[in-house]
Amino acid sequence: MHLRILFHFKTTADSESKKFRREVEAKKLKFKGNEQQLLFNAEVEDYSSSALHSIKRNDSLQAQKFLKTSLDLIRKRQKLIKLADKSDAG
């Protein structure tokens, strides 16, 4: 149990560090849309990687949750793109 808690804190710290590095990397891009897309792709990548990790651990319920979250993010992004495309302001 104690090792599990330590693993959770290490994983959370690693995740926050990765998120910060990606945000710094994204800020270096020339266009705001590219920055947003880079961050979005990174988030979907994280959920997909977590799903793969869950599959390796034979935790299919957790893998399904991660995959559902990935699909929900993609569907939401697609909906926003279609909405923006209909707008005169873009």
Secondary structure, 3 states (H helix, E strand, C coil): CHHHHHHHHHHHHHHHHHHHHHHHHHHCCCCHHHHHHHHHHHHHHHHHHHHHHHHHCCCHHHHHHHHHHHHHHHHHHHHHHHHHHHCCCC
